[in-house]
Amino acid sequence: MTQPSTLQTTVQDVISALKDKPGALLPILHGIQDALGYVPSDSVPSIAQALNLSRAEVHGVISFYHYFRSTPPGQHLVQVCRAESCQAMGSETLEQHVKTSLGIDYHETSADGKFTLEPVYCLGNCACSPAITIDNDVYGRVTSAEFTNLIDELEKSL
Amino acid sequence: MSFIVYVPSDSGAVSLGANRIAAQLATEASQRNIDLTIIRNGSRGMYWLEPMVEVATPTGRVAYGPVKTNDVSSLFEANFLEAGDHSLALGVTEDIPYLKKQQRLTFARVGITNPISLEDYLAHEGYQGLKNAMTMTQADIVAAVTDSGLRGRGGAAFPTGIKWNTVLNTPAEQKYIICNADEGDSGTFSDRMIMENDPFVLIEGMTIAGLAVGATQGYIYLRVEYPHAHRALNTAIQLANEHHYLGDDILGSGQRFQLEVRLGAGAYVCGEETSLMESLEGKRGLVRFKPPLPAISGLFGKPTVVNNVISLASVPIILAKGGEFYRDYGMGRSRGTLPLQLAGNLKHTGLVEVAFGLSLRELLYDFGGGSATGKPIKAVQVGGPLGAFLPEAQFDTPLDYEAFAALWAVLGHGGVVAFDDTTNMATMAKYSMEFCAIESCGKCTPCRIGSTRGHELIDAIMQGQELDKNIPLLRSLCDTLLNGSLCALGGMTPYPVLSALNHFPEDFGVKS
C-alpha cells in the first residue's frame, strides 16, 4: 500500500498536471483513482483549493458518481451486470452465486481484503450476456461454474 | 508461404477469449514453422460466432467460429489457412446470410479493417467525407446533413441538420462539438462497436461537424465502462493529430479542430445532454432546465452541438456520397439505416444495420433466430431501459420512429432485448423503477421520490396487496412521472412499467 506521504505527493502531481483543463474536476478524480484505487477524503481540501471550489462541492461530485470510491477497494474488483439483457440470460442466478462464493453483497469488500463486489448497469456486452468484469477484463456468457474457475485462478495468484 | 488471419480485438470477442485464441494461433504457427500474420480487426458483430477467426484467401476472407482454445490445433490440421474444411467452417464471411442481408453504411468498415490503422481507414474510403466537406461552404455541409434526413440516433430522433443549423447561426467566439458516448442504455452496444472497431469514422464525423458550425473544440464524453473504446479512441486521435486530420491546420487548410476524450463516472443520467454538459464542466450531473437549448447556450454557456456516436459516425458517408444517397434508404420520416443491436435471449445476438422499415418480427426471427433458450419470446424491450415492452402481438410493427411512437413505444438507440416466457413482467417493471431510483440525479421530485415509491408499490402489488387501490395508484404515479419530470429518465420510466402492466396484467395478479 502507498505510504501517506507518497499518497499526498501522488494527489498533488495529478492536480498539478490537470488543474488547468476546462472542467478539470472529473479528470483529476479519475487521475487520483487510477493511481490509488480510490479518492482519499483527505485529498478533497487540496483539490478544492486548486480548483477554487468549496470542499462541499468536491465532496458532492465524488459522492454523485457511482464510480468514484472514497475507500480502498479489495485486491480484485468484481462487477456483475444487473441490466435487462443479462437478466434475460440468467444473471440473477449468477449474481447469487457470485455473492455466495465471495461471501459478500454489493458494495462490500471481503474480510480478507481480496475481493470487492459492485453492480454495474451495462458493459455494452449485451450480445454475450450475462457479463461481468474482474479488474480490467470483461467476460461474456459467464456461467456459475466459469465464475468459480476464474476466482480459483485468481486465488492461486494471490 | 505466408498467411494472414484476422482475430477481432472487439471487447465482446475478447470477453469470449479472442486474445487467448490470437496468442495460441501465434504459438502453434511458430511451432509448425508457418509464417503467419495476425491482424486484430474489429468484430463483424455476429457475436454467437465469436471469437470468429477469418483467413485471407484469394477468393476473399473465410471464417471459422466460434473458436475455443482447444480448437486451434485441429484448425491447423484441417489446413484452415487454405480454407480447409472443419466443423467450425462458416465459408466466405461476406456470404453469411446475417451479414449479407444487411445494409452497412455507418458500419461499412467495421470488422474489415484494423481499427487503429489510419492507413487501413484511408484504404477503405476513409476521410472522403472530410475532403468533400473542405471544398464546401458551412451552410452547404449543414444542408447535406439536413437533406440526408439523419435524425439523432441516441434516441430522441431530432433532425441533426436542424441542430447544426442553429449552432451555425448562433454567433460566438467559441463553439463546441460534443459526442455523447455515454451509451448507458442496456441492450445497446453500437456506439461501443463504432468506437472500438472504427474510431476514425467518429473522429471524421466530429471534424466535419466542427467545420460545419465553426467549432474548434470537440469532446467525446465516454462512459468509464468502456476502457477498450477509450484506448482505441486515444490511439486514433493521436494518429489523426500526427497526420493533420486533427489539430491546428487540418490538411493544410488552416482550419482548426481539437478533440479530447473525457470519461464519465458511472452515472446513467449523464447520457442526458444537459446533465452530460454539467459533468463535462466538472459538476454533479444534474439535469438543466431547457430552454436555453444547448445549441444556443451549451457547454460553458457556448453554442454546442451534442450528438450521439452513431449520428456523428453517419456523417462521413453522407458527405462522401451525398445526402440523397443516404436518404434513399428507409421509410417515411425515418431515413437512412439504423444499426440495431440484438441482445438478451436470442440465438443470434449481434449488430444488424438495415434500412428503416424491416419488421420487428423479421429482426427477431430472420436475424435473431428466435430465443436462445428455445422457448417462446414473451416480450421484447426496444430502446433501452426506458423503452416499452412489446408483446408478440406487436411484432409486426415496422422499425420506424413514427410507427413505434404510435404504439406508445420508442425505437430509441436501436437496442432490442428479448425475454422468453419464463420472465415475470411485474419483476421487470419493478426493476425499471429500481433502476430509475438508483440513477435519478435528484433534481426533480417526480423522478427522485416517484421512482422509490413506484418500486415499493410494485412490490406490494406483487404480494397481492390491495390491487384495487394500488394498481390505479401506480398508474397515477406513472402519470406524474411522465408529465412532471425534467428529463427522459423520470419521464420515460413509465414506458416499461405501464407497457408491462398493460400487456401482461396477469403477471401483476390482475385478471386480464
Interface residues (C-beta under 8 A of the other chain):
Chain A: P22 G23 A24 L25 L26 P27 L29 H30 L51 E57 G60 V61 F64 Y65 H66 Y67 F68 C81 A83 E84 S85 C86 Q87 A88 M89 V120 Y121 C122 L123 G124 N125 C126 A127 C128 S129 A131 N136 D137 V138 Y139 G140 R141
Chain B: S11 G12 V14 S15 L16 G45 Y47 W48 E50 E183 G184 D185 S186 G187 T188 F189 D191 R192 V224 E225 Y226 P227 R262 L263 G264 A265 G266 A267 Y268 S279 L280 E281 G282 K283 R284 G285 F300 Q341 L342 A343 G344 N345 T349 G350 L351 A372 Q381 P385 G415 V417 A418 F419 D420 T423 M428 Y431 F435 I438 E439 C441
